[in-house]
């Protein structure tokens, strides 16, 4: 039951935060740089997910 609740909260949080951050990053970009801002946003977003998984995997391994 707790896993389902965590999945629901994670899905809601991700569904709210990710589009809001993307809209914020595009709002501050110049009109001729919107594509570059979107590509940069997704590049760093994916890098953050990848490196975060590696980092927290190591933390979980070290601390059990």
HELIX and SHEET records of a PDB file:
HELIX    1   1 UNK A    2  UNK A   27  1                                  26    
HELIX    2   2 UNK A   31  UNK A   33  5                                   3    
HELIX    3   3 UNK A   34  UNK A   63  1                                  30    
END                                                                             
